């Protein structure tokens, strides 16, 4: 009988293999249906910046030691990923996979395969947690299948999707050379130095509460979709209500304008009537004066006639006296009586004429006063309505300008994602961003392009990153954002990346407001407004200047002076360093700060300027 004596290292080696084998059997038993007949080909931990995200185990029908063999072979293969880092957000998941897939693959496959890949990128509707398990399987004759916690998420009829994903680990830009070697270990996959990793892989279990994660997400998405539909219906109803209110307000405004116009016309007519009445009163007074003068003249003439008659009677009495008919005293009494009666009649006639002329003048003055008061009330009402109209125009202009400035800020920060161009993804996106009173984003709703989920994320991300946008007059404001991601475009507003920003034209201040504001900022006030705007630009730039860390560590110091010419729309037309420091890093930071701070608010239209020149100095480290 021969006895084989094994050395201690050999014994330990065999014990290690037994341990690994038992762990693998435990791990395999958990997924017996998908891993039956397969063997571990490689296992590794995926990390980014020292943070582990998942452990990936690759199972194949037979050992595979090269990427070409894995990609071109038609044997069954399954890649199992177990999440080892909690709270892997949907955005983080999408960003990591998008980058890794794009740098490890030539993305020239069928559109359906690319669509499936993009669906995989947006698979995580909520953060993934420790123990969640992703399985990417290739089944000959059936294609690729992806499961999350044992629920099927994506199925394709070929191997392309499997190849795109697995290339992340074994492709030309895999996480590291050691990582790639570990995934293609083949017969060495169960070496003793991997025992701890294999054991850790087996110990990560899916929380039973997350076993139906996809179903939970789908249910929640359905509920959210229904909620969004209800919210959209409510918003649509609200928009219709607001539109109806605006139409009613516009109708009322037009009616009030018409009424004001009619009142103004009535006031003008009243003024004309008052002027005519005043003229008539003056004419009446003049006529009364003329009549009074005529009456006085007639009275004088009458007195002359009476005096003449009296003289004749006196003469007659004298003659009679001479004849002895009457006495001297009787003649004198008769003459005095005649004078008194004539004077009384003349006085009564003159008083009657005076009173009539005075009454006519008083009535004319009363009519003129009433018409003047009516005209004043009509003019005051017309001024009130005109001010209401101007206030409405100002509110509308301020809101339109605010919305335009938000749109400009957002569209400036949107870029065509490199991965989207590589995957041939394009589409038109429109969202509605709701801002609160201080300019914080409180909601975004997709109006167009919801099927391009990752492109929508790019626009929404730009909206969130560009805020807050500063206060506005209303409680909330809804800002439409449109962006067209196009691989090729012939539009005039095409950017270097081929995408098209749908920025509306800058709102123009109504002429009525411009004229009023221009009158209000004449002389010294205008210079003060220009200085105020220049200070706003300066403050915004200063708030973005950062002392470069390298320059600070190297104790680089200096004072720089910069000139910034701002165009009427708030864009920067020219930047020039008037005084440079001795350090290029500091000089570059001054110019970069201007780029970060731009665009600026539009130059107030009432200033009538096409540009404002802003100059200031800044000291680094002093």
C-alpha positions as CSV (number, residue, x, y, z in Angstrom):
1,X,0.0,0.0,0.0
2,X,1.4,3.3,-1.0
3,X,0.6,6.4,1.1
4,X,0.9,9.8,-0.6
5,X,2.1,12.5,1.8
6,X,1.1,16.0,1.0
7,X,3.1,19.0,2.1
8,X,1.4,21.7,4.3
9,X,1.2,24.2,1.5
10,X,-0.6,21.7,-0.7
11,X,-3.0,20.9,2.1
12,X,-3.8,24.6,2.6
13,X,-4.2,25.0,-1.1
14,X,-6.8,22.2,-1.3
15,X,-8.6,23.5,1.8
16,X,-8.8,26.9,0.1
17,X,-10.3,25.3,-3.0
18,X,-12.8,23.5,-0.9
19,X,-13.8,26.7,0.9
20,X,-14.1,28.6,-2.4
21,X,-16.1,25.7,-3.9
22,X,-18.5,25.6,-1.0
23,X,-19.0,29.4,-1.1
24,X,-19.6,29.2,-4.9
25,X,-22.1,26.4,-4.4
26,X,-24.0,28.6,-1.9
27,X,-23.9,31.6,-4.2
28,X,-24.9,29.5,-7.2
29,X,-27.7,27.8,-5.3
30,X,-29.3,31.3,-4.8
31,X,-29.5,31.7,-8.6
32,X,-29.7,28.1,-9.7
33,X,-32.1,28.8,-12.6
34,X,-29.8,31.3,-14.3
35,X,-26.4,29.9,-13.4
36,X,-27.0,26.1,-13.7
37,X,-24.3,24.6,-15.9
38,X,-22.0,27.6,-15.7
39,X,-18.8,28.2,-13.8
40,X,-17.2,31.3,-12.4
41,X,-14.9,32.8,-15.0
42,X,-13.9,36.0,-13.1
43,X,-14.8,38.2,-10.2
44,X,-13.8,41.8,-9.3
45,X,-14.9,44.9,-7.4
46,X,-15.8,48.0,-9.5
47,X,-14.6,51.2,-7.9
48,X,-14.6,54.9,-8.7
49,X,-12.2,57.3,-6.9
50,X,-11.7,54.7,-4.2
51,X,-15.4,54.1,-3.6
52,X,-16.6,50.5,-4.4
53,X,-19.9,50.4,-6.2
54,X,-20.5,46.7,-7.0
55,X,-18.9,43.3,-7.2
56,X,-19.2,41.7,-10.6
57,X,-19.0,38.0,-11.1
58,X,-18.9,36.6,-14.7
59,X,-20.1,33.0,-15.3
60,X,-19.5,31.1,-18.5
61,X,-20.1,27.6,-19.9
62,X,-16.3,27.0,-20.2
63,X,-13.3,29.0,-19.2
64,X,-12.7,32.2,-21.2
65,X,-9.4,34.0,-21.0
66,X,-9.7,36.7,-23.8
67,X,-12.1,39.4,-24.5
68,X,-12.5,38.4,-28.2
69,X,-13.4,34.8,-27.1
70,X,-16.0,36.2,-24.7
71,X,-17.5,38.5,-27.3
72,X,-17.5,36.3,-30.4
73,X,-18.3,33.0,-28.6
74,X,-21.9,31.7,-28.7
75,X,-21.9,30.0,-25.3
76,X,-24.2,31.0,-22.5
77,X,-22.8,33.7,-20.2
78,X,-24.1,35.6,-17.2
79,X,-22.7,38.7,-15.5
80,X,-24.0,39.2,-11.9
81,X,-23.5,42.5,-10.2
82,X,-24.2,42.9,-6.5
83,X,-24.4,46.5,-5.3
84,X,-22.1,47.1,-2.3
85,X,-22.5,50.9,-1.9
86,X,-25.8,52.3,-0.7
87,X,-27.7,55.2,-2.2
88,X,-26.3,54.8,-5.8
89,X,-28.5,57.5,-7.3
90,X,-30.3,57.2,-10.6
91,X,-28.2,60.1,-12.0
92,X,-25.0,58.6,-10.7
93,X,-25.9,55.2,-12.2
94,X,-26.7,56.7,-15.6
95,X,-23.5,58.9,-15.7
96,X,-21.1,56.0,-14.8
97,X,-22.6,53.6,-17.2
98,X,-23.0,56.1,-20.0
99,X,-19.3,57.1,-19.7
100,X,-18.0,53.5,-19.3
101,X,-20.0,52.1,-22.2
102,X,-19.2,55.0,-24.6
103,X,-15.4,54.7,-24.0
104,X,-15.3,50.9,-24.4
105,X,-17.5,50.4,-27.5
106,X,-17.9,51.4,-31.1
107,X,-21.5,52.4,-30.9
108,X,-22.5,51.7,-34.5
109,X,-25.1,49.0,-33.9
110,X,-28.8,48.8,-34.7
111,X,-31.0,51.5,-33.4
112,X,-33.0,49.0,-31.4
113,X,-29.8,47.9,-29.6
114,X,-28.9,51.5,-28.8
115,X,-32.4,52.1,-27.6
116,X,-32.1,49.1,-25.3
117,X,-28.8,50.4,-24.0
118,X,-30.2,53.8,-23.3
119,X,-33.0,52.1,-21.4
120,X,-30.4,50.3,-19.3
121,X,-28.7,53.6,-18.5
122,X,-32.0,54.9,-17.1
123,X,-32.9,51.6,-15.4
124,X,-32.6,52.9,-11.8
125,X,-35.7,55.0,-11.2
126,X,-34.6,55.4,-7.5
127,X,-31.3,54.9,-5.7
128,X,-29.9,51.4,-5.7
129,X,-29.1,50.0,-2.3
130,X,-26.7,47.4,-0.9
131,X,-27.7,43.9,-1.9
132,X,-29.6,44.9,-5.1
133,X,-28.6,42.5,-7.8
134,X,-28.3,43.2,-11.6
135,X,-28.0,40.2,-13.9
136,X,-27.0,40.5,-17.5
137,X,-27.4,37.2,-19.3
138,X,-26.7,36.1,-22.9
139,X,-28.8,33.0,-23.9
140,X,-27.9,31.5,-27.3
141,X,-30.8,31.6,-29.7
142,X,-32.8,33.9,-27.3
143,X,-30.6,37.0,-27.0
144,X,-29.8,39.2,-24.0
145,X,-31.8,39.5,-20.8
146,X,-31.3,42.0,-18.0
147,X,-32.8,41.4,-14.5
148,X,-32.9,43.5,-11.4
149,X,-33.6,41.6,-8.2
150,X,-34.8,38.6,-10.3
151,X,-37.3,40.7,-12.3
152,X,-36.8,41.1,-16.1
153,X,-36.2,44.7,-17.1
154,X,-34.9,44.5,-20.7
155,X,-34.8,41.8,-23.4
156,X,-33.2,41.9,-26.8
157,X,-33.0,39.2,-29.5
158,X,-29.2,39.3,-30.0
159,X,-25.9,39.5,-28.1
160,X,-25.2,43.2,-28.8
161,X,-26.5,44.6,-25.5
162,X,-24.6,41.9,-23.6
163,X,-21.4,42.8,-25.5
164,X,-21.9,46.6,-24.9
165,X,-22.2,46.1,-21.1
166,X,-19.5,43.4,-20.6
167,X,-17.0,45.4,-22.7
168,X,-17.0,47.9,-19.7
169,X,-15.0,45.3,-17.8
170,X,-12.9,43.7,-20.5
171,X,-12.8,46.4,-23.2
172,X,-9.9,48.7,-24.2
173,X,-10.6,51.2,-21.3
174,X,-11.6,48.8,-18.6
175,X,-11.3,50.0,-15.0
176,X,-7.7,48.7,-14.8
177,X,-5.4,46.0,-16.2
178,X,-5.8,43.9,-13.0
179,X,-9.6,44.3,-13.2
180,X,-9.7,43.0,-16.7
181,X,-7.3,40.1,-15.9
182,X,-9.6,39.2,-12.9
183,X,-12.7,39.1,-15.2
184,X,-10.8,36.9,-17.7
185,X,-9.2,34.6,-15.1
186,X,-10.8,31.5,-16.5
187,X,-9.4,28.5,-14.7
188,X,-7.8,30.8,-12.1
189,X,-11.1,32.4,-11.1
190,X,-11.3,30.3,-8.0
191,X,-7.7,30.9,-6.8
192,X,-7.2,31.2,-3.1
193,X,-6.4,34.9,-3.3
194,X,-10.0,35.5,-4.4
195,X,-11.6,33.5,-1.6
196,X,-12.5,36.6,0.5
197,X,-14.0,38.4,-2.5
198,X,-16.1,35.4,-3.4
199,X,-17.3,35.0,0.1
200,X,-18.2,38.7,0.3
201,X,-20.1,38.3,-3.0
202,X,-22.1,35.5,-1.6
203,X,-22.9,37.3,1.6
204,X,-24.6,40.3,-0.1
205,X,-28.2,39.3,-0.2
206,X,-31.2,41.2,-1.7
207,X,-33.5,42.6,0.9
208,X,-36.9,40.7,0.6
209,X,-38.7,44.1,0.6
210,X,-36.8,44.9,-2.6
211,X,-37.5,41.6,-4.4
212,X,-40.2,43.2,-6.6
213,X,-38.4,46.5,-7.1
214,X,-39.2,46.8,-10.8
215,X,-42.9,46.2,-10.1
216,X,-42.8,48.7,-7.3
217,X,-41.2,51.3,-9.6
218,X,-43.6,50.6,-12.4
219,X,-46.5,50.9,-10.0
220,X,-45.1,54.1,-8.6
221,X,-44.4,55.4,-12.1
222,X,-48.0,54.6,-13.1
223,X,-49.2,56.5,-10.0
224,X,-46.8,59.3,-10.7
225,X,-47.9,59.4,-14.4
226,X,-51.5,59.5,-13.3
227,X,-50.7,62.2,-10.8
228,X,-48.7,64.1,-13.5
229,X,-51.7,63.7,-15.8
230,X,-54.0,65.1,-13.1
231,X,-51.6,67.9,-12.3
232,X,-51.2,68.7,-16.0
233,X,-55.0,68.7,-16.4
234,X,-55.2,71.0,-13.4
235,X,-52.5,73.2,-14.8
236,X,-54.2,73.2,-18.2
237,X,-57.5,74.1,-16.5
238,X,-55.6,76.8,-14.6
239,X,-53.9,78.0,-17.8
240,X,-57.4,78.1,-19.5
241,X,-58.8,79.9,-16.4
242,X,-55.9,82.4,-16.5
243,X,-56.3,82.8,-20.2
244,X,-60.0,83.4,-19.8
245,X,-59.2,85.9,-17.0
246,X,-56.6,87.6,-19.2
247,X,-59.1,87.7,-22.1
248,X,-61.7,89.1,-19.7
249,X,-59.2,91.6,-18.3
250,X,-58.1,92.5,-21.8
251,X,-61.7,93.0,-22.8
252,X,-62.4,95.0,-19.7
253,X,-59.3,97.0,-20.3
254,X,-60.4,97.7,-23.9
255,X,-63.9,98.6,-22.7
256,X,-62.4,100.9,-20.0
257,X,-60.1,102.4,-22.6
258,X,-63.1,103.0,-24.9
259,X,-65.1,104.4,-21.9
260,X,-62.1,106.6,-21.0
261,X,-61.8,107.8,-24.6
262,X,-65.5,108.5,-24.6
263,X,-65.2,110.3,-21.3
264,X,-62.3,112.2,-22.6
265,X,-64.2,113.2,-25.7
266,X,-67.2,114.1,-23.5
267,X,-64.8,116.1,-21.3
268,X,-63.4,117.8,-24.3
269,X,-67.0,118.5,-25.5
270,X,-67.8,119.8,-22.0
271,X,-64.8,122.0,-22.0
272,X,-65.8,123.4,-25.4
273,X,-69.3,123.9,-24.1
274,X,-67.9,125.5,-21.0
275,X,-65.8,127.8,-23.1
276,X,-68.8,128.6,-25.3
277,X,-70.9,129.1,-22.2
278,X,-68.2,131.4,-20.7
279,X,-68.1,133.2,-24.0
280,X,-71.9,133.4,-24.0
281,X,-71.8,134.6,-20.4
282,X,-69.2,137.2,-21.3
283,X,-71.3,138.2,-24.3
284,X,-74.4,138.3,-22.1
285,X,-72.6,140.5,-19.5
286,X,-71.4,142.7,-22.3
287,X,-74.9,142.9,-23.7
288,X,-76.3,143.6,-20.3
289,X,-73.7,146.4,-19.9
290,X,-74.6,147.7,-23.3
291,X,-78.3,147.6,-22.4
292,X,-77.6,149.3,-19.1
293,X,-75.6,151.9,-20.9
294,X,-78.4,152.2,-23.4
295,X,-81.0,152.4,-20.6
296,X,-78.9,155.1,-18.9
297,X,-78.7,157.0,-22.2
298,X,-82.4,156.6,-22.7
299,X,-83.0,157.7,-19.2
300,X,-80.8,160.7,-19.7
301,X,-82.6,161.4,-22.9
302,X,-85.9,160.9,-21.1
303,X,-84.8,163.3,-18.4
304,X,-83.9,165.8,-21.0
305,X,-87.3,165.4,-22.6
306,X,-89.0,165.6,-19.3
307,X,-86.9,168.6,-18.4
308,X,-87.8,170.2,-21.7
309,X,-91.5,169.3,-21.1
310,X,-91.2,170.7,-17.6
311,X,-89.6,173.8,-18.9
312,X,-92.3,174.1,-21.5
313,X,-95.0,173.6,-18.8
314,X,-93.2,176.1,-16.6
315,X,-93.1,178.5,-19.5
316,X,-96.8,177.8,-20.2
317,X,-97.6,178.4,-16.6
318,X,-95.7,181.6,-16.6
319,X,-97.7,182.7,-19.6
320,X,-100.8,181.6,-17.8
321,X,-99.7,183.4,-14.8
322,X,-99.2,186.5,-16.8
323,X,-102.7,186.0,-18.0
324,X,-103.6,185.4,-14.4
325,X,-104.8,181.8,-14.8
326,X,-102.6,180.1,-12.0
327,X,-100.4,181.3,-9.2
328,X,-96.6,181.1,-9.0
329,X,-96.6,178.5,-6.2
330,X,-98.8,176.1,-8.1
331,X,-96.5,176.3,-11.1
332,X,-93.5,175.4,-9.0
333,X,-95.2,172.5,-7.4
334,X,-96.2,171.0,-10.7
335,X,-92.7,171.3,-12.0
336,X,-91.2,169.5,-9.0
337,X,-93.8,166.7,-9.1
338,X,-93.0,166.1,-12.8
339,X,-89.3,165.9,-12.1
340,X,-89.7,163.4,-9.3
341,X,-92.0,161.1,-11.3
342,X,-89.6,161.1,-14.3
343,X,-86.6,160.3,-12.1
344,X,-88.4,157.5,-10.4
345,X,-89.4,155.9,-13.7
346,X,-85.8,156.1,-15.0
347,X,-84.3,154.6,-11.8
348,X,-86.8,151.7,-11.9
349,X,-86.0,150.9,-15.5
350,X,-82.2,151.0,-14.9
351,X,-82.5,148.7,-11.8
352,X,-84.6,146.2,-13.7
353,X,-82.0,146.1,-16.6
354,X,-79.1,145.7,-14.1
355,X,-80.7,142.8,-12.2
356,X,-81.5,141.0,-15.4
357,X,-77.9,141.3,-16.7
358,X,-76.5,140.1,-13.3
359,X,-78.8,137.1,-13.3
360,X,-77.8,136.1,-16.8
361,X,-74.1,136.5,-15.9
362,X,-74.5,134.4,-12.7
363,X,-76.2,131.6,-14.6
364,X,-73.5,131.5,-17.2
365,X,-70.8,131.3,-14.5
366,X,-72.6,128.4,-12.8
367,X,-72.8,126.5,-16.1
368,X,-69.2,127.1,-16.8
369,X,-68.1,125.9,-13.3
370,X,-70.2,122.7,-13.6
371,X,-68.8,122.0,-17.0
372,X,-65.2,122.6,-15.7
373,X,-65.7,120.2,-12.8
374,X,-67.1,117.6,-15.1
375,X,-64.1,118.0,-17.4
376,X,-61.7,117.7,-14.4
377,X,-63.3,114.5,-13.2
378,X,-63.2,113.0,-16.7
379,X,-59.5,114.0,-17.1
380,X,-58.7,112.4,-13.6
381,X,-60.4,109.2,-14.6
382,X,-58.6,109.1,-17.9
383,X,-55.3,109.6,-16.1
384,X,-56.1,106.8,-13.7
385,X,-56.9,104.4,-16.5
386,X,-53.8,105.4,-18.4
387,X,-51.7,104.7,-15.2
388,X,-53.4,101.3,-14.8
389,X,-52.6,100.6,-18.4
390,X,-48.9,101.6,-17.9
391,X,-48.7,99.5,-14.7
392,X,-50.1,96.5,-16.6
393,X,-47.6,97.1,-19.5
394,X,-44.8,97.3,-16.9
395,X,-45.8,94.1,-15.2
396,X,-46.1,92.2,-18.5
397,X,-42.7,93.6,-19.6
398,X,-41.0,92.7,-16.3
399,X,-42.3,89.2,-16.4
400,X,-41.4,88.6,-20.0
401,X,-37.9,90.0,-19.4
402,X,-37.5,87.8,-16.3
403,X,-38.5,84.7,-18.3
404,X,-36.2,85.6,-21.1
405,X,-33.2,86.0,-18.8
406,X,-34.0,82.6,-17.1
407,X,-34.2,81.0,-20.6
408,X,-30.9,82.6,-21.6
409,X,-29.1,81.4,-18.4
410,X,-30.4,77.8,-18.8
411,X,-29.7,77.5,-22.6
412,X,-26.2,78.8,-22.0
413,X,-25.5,75.9,-19.7
414,X,-27.0,73.1,-21.9
415,X,-24.5,71.0,-23.8
416,X,-25.0,68.2,-26.2
417,X,-23.8,65.1,-24.2
418,X,-20.9,63.3,-25.9
419,X,-22.5,60.0,-25.3
420,X,-25.8,61.1,-27.0
421,X,-23.9,62.1,-30.1
422,X,-22.0,58.8,-30.1
423,X,-25.3,56.9,-29.7
424,X,-26.9,58.9,-32.4
425,X,-29.5,60.3,-30.0
426,X,-31.3,63.5,-31.0
427,X,-34.7,65.1,-30.4
428,X,-36.6,68.2,-29.5
429,X,-37.1,68.8,-25.8
430,X,-39.5,71.3,-24.1
431,X,-40.0,71.6,-20.4
432,X,-41.9,74.0,-18.1
433,X,-39.8,75.1,-15.1
434,X,-41.8,76.6,-12.2
435,X,-39.9,79.1,-10.0
436,X,-41.0,80.5,-6.7
437,X,-41.0,84.1,-5.7
438,X,-37.3,84.2,-5.0
439,X,-36.3,82.3,-8.2
440,X,-35.8,78.8,-6.8
441,X,-36.8,75.9,-9.0
442,X,-39.8,74.2,-7.4
443,X,-40.9,71.9,-10.3
444,X,-40.2,70.8,-13.9
445,X,-42.7,69.3,-16.3
446,X,-41.9,67.7,-19.6
447,X,-44.1,69.0,-22.4
448,X,-42.3,67.5,-25.4
449,X,-39.7,64.8,-25.8
450,X,-40.4,62.6,-22.8
451,X,-39.3,59.6,-24.7
452,X,-35.8,61.0,-24.8
453,X,-35.3,60.5,-21.0
454,X,-31.6,61.1,-20.9
455,X,-31.8,64.3,-23.0
456,X,-34.6,65.5,-20.8
457,X,-32.3,64.9,-17.8
458,X,-29.7,67.1,-19.5
459,X,-32.1,70.0,-19.8
460,X,-33.5,69.6,-16.3
461,X,-30.0,69.4,-14.9
462,X,-29.2,72.7,-16.6
463,X,-32.3,74.3,-15.2
464,X,-31.4,73.2,-11.6
465,X,-27.7,74.2,-12.0
466,X,-28.4,77.6,-13.4
467,X,-30.6,78.8,-10.5
468,X,-31.5,80.5,-8.3
469,X,-32.6,83.2,-10.7
470,X,-33.4,86.0,-8.3
471,X,-36.8,87.4,-7.2
472,X,-39.7,88.5,-9.4
473,X,-43.0,90.2,-8.8
474,X,-45.3,87.2,-8.7
475,X,-45.7,84.3,-6.3
476,X,-44.6,81.8,-9.0
477,X,-43.6,82.0,-12.7
478,X,-43.6,79.3,-15.3
479,X,-40.7,79.4,-17.8
480,X,-40.8,77.4,-21.0
481,X,-37.4,75.9,-22.0
482,X,-37.0,74.5,-25.5
483,X,-33.8,72.8,-26.8
484,X,-33.3,70.8,-29.9
485,X,-30.5,68.2,-29.8
486,X,-29.6,67.7,-33.5
487,X,-26.7,65.7,-34.9
488,X,-26.8,67.9,-38.0
489,X,-28.5,71.2,-38.4
490,X,-28.6,74.0,-40.9
491,X,-30.4,76.5,-38.6
492,X,-28.9,79.9,-38.0
493,X,-28.7,79.4,-34.3
494,X,-26.8,76.1,-34.5
495,X,-24.2,75.7,-31.8
496,X,-20.8,74.1,-32.3
497,X,-22.1,70.8,-31.0
498,X,-24.9,70.7,-33.6
499,X,-27.7,71.4,-31.1
500,X,-30.1,74.3,-31.4
501,X,-31.1,76.6,-28.6
502,X,-34.7,77.8,-28.9
503,X,-34.1,81.3,-27.3
504,X,-36.9,83.7,-28.1
505,X,-36.2,87.3,-29.0
506,X,-35.4,89.7,-26.2
507,X,-38.6,91.4,-25.1
508,X,-38.8,95.1,-26.1
509,X,-40.1,97.7,-23.7
510,X,-43.3,99.3,-25.0
511,X,-42.8,102.7,-26.4
512,X,-45.1,104.3,-23.9
513,X,-43.0,103.1,-21.0
514,X,-39.7,104.0,-22.7
515,X,-40.8,107.6,-23.2
516,X,-41.9,108.0,-19.6
517,X,-38.8,106.3,-18.2
518,X,-36.5,108.4,-20.4
519,X,-38.0,111.5,-19.1
520,X,-37.6,110.3,-15.5
521,X,-33.8,109.6,-15.9
522,X,-32.7,112.8,-17.6
523,X,-29.7,114.7,-16.4
524,X,-28.0,113.6,-13.1
525,X,-30.5,110.7,-12.6
526,X,-29.3,109.1,-15.8
527,X,-25.7,109.1,-14.8
528,X,-26.7,107.6,-11.5
529,X,-28.6,104.8,-13.2
530,X,-25.6,104.0,-15.4
531,X,-23.3,103.9,-12.3
532,X,-25.9,101.7,-10.5
533,X,-25.9,99.2,-13.4
534,X,-22.1,99.2,-13.6
535,X,-21.9,98.4,-9.9
536,X,-24.4,95.5,-10.4
537,X,-22.1,94.0,-13.1
538,X,-19.0,94.6,-10.9
539,X,-20.6,92.9,-7.9
540,X,-21.7,89.9,-9.9
541,X,-18.1,89.4,-11.2
542,X,-16.5,89.9,-7.8
543,X,-18.8,87.2,-6.3
544,X,-17.4,84.6,-8.8
545,X,-13.7,85.4,-8.4
546,X,-11.9,82.5,-6.7
547,X,-8.3,82.6,-5.5
548,X,-6.8,79.6,-7.4
549,X,-5.6,77.0,-4.9
550,X,-2.2,76.5,-6.6
551,X,-1.6,80.2,-6.7
552,X,-2.5,80.5,-3.0
553,X,-0.2,77.6,-2.1
554,X,2.6,79.2,-4.1
555,X,1.8,82.5,-2.4
556,X,1.2,84.2,-5.8
557,X,-0.2,87.7,-5.2
558,X,-0.9,90.8,-7.2
559,X,-3.4,93.4,-8.3
560,X,-5.3,93.2,-11.6
561,X,-7.5,95.7,-13.4
562,X,-10.0,94.6,-15.9
563,X,-12.4,96.3,-18.4
564,X,-15.6,94.6,-19.3
565,X,-17.9,96.0,-22.0
566,X,-21.5,94.8,-21.6
567,X,-23.9,94.9,-24.6
568,X,-27.5,96.0,-24.3
569,X,-28.8,92.5,-23.9
570,X,-26.4,91.8,-21.0
571,X,-23.9,89.7,-22.9
572,X,-20.2,90.4,-22.8
573,X,-18.9,92.0,-26.0
574,X,-15.3,92.5,-24.9
575,X,-13.0,91.8,-22.0
576,X,-9.6,93.3,-21.6
577,X,-7.0,93.3,-18.8
578,X,-5.8,96.8,-18.3
579,X,-3.3,95.8,-15.6
580,X,-1.9,92.3,-15.2
581,X,-0.4,90.6,-12.3
582,X,3.0,88.8,-12.7
583,X,1.1,85.5,-12.6
584,X,-0.8,84.0,-15.6
585,X,-2.9,81.9,-13.3
586,X,-4.3,85.0,-11.5
587,X,-4.8,86.9,-14.8
588,X,-6.7,83.9,-16.2
589,X,-8.9,83.8,-13.1
590,X,-10.0,87.4,-13.7
591,X,-11.1,86.6,-17.3
592,X,-12.7,83.3,-16.2
593,X,-14.7,85.1,-13.5
594,X,-16.3,87.3,-16.1
595,X,-17.2,84.2,-18.2
596,X,-18.8,82.6,-15.1
597,X,-20.7,85.7,-14.1
598,X,-22.1,86.4,-17.6
599,X,-24.7,87.0,-18.9
600,X,-25.7,90.0,-16.9
601,X,-29.1,91.7,-16.7
602,X,-30.1,93.8,-19.7
603,X,-29.1,97.4,-19.7
604,X,-32.3,99.4,-18.7
605,X,-33.9,100.4,-22.0
606,X,-34.7,103.9,-20.7
607,X,-30.9,104.7,-20.6
608,X,-30.8,104.3,-24.4
609,X,-27.3,102.7,-24.3
610,X,-26.0,100.0,-26.6
611,X,-23.2,99.2,-24.1
612,X,-21.8,100.0,-20.7
613,X,-18.1,100.0,-19.9
614,X,-17.2,98.6,-16.5
615,X,-13.7,98.8,-15.0
616,X,-12.5,97.7,-11.6
617,X,-9.4,96.3,-9.8
618,X,-9.0,93.2,-7.7
619,X,-6.2,92.2,-5.3
620,X,-5.2,88.6,-4.8
621,X,-3.7,87.9,-1.4
622,X,-3.5,91.4,-0.2
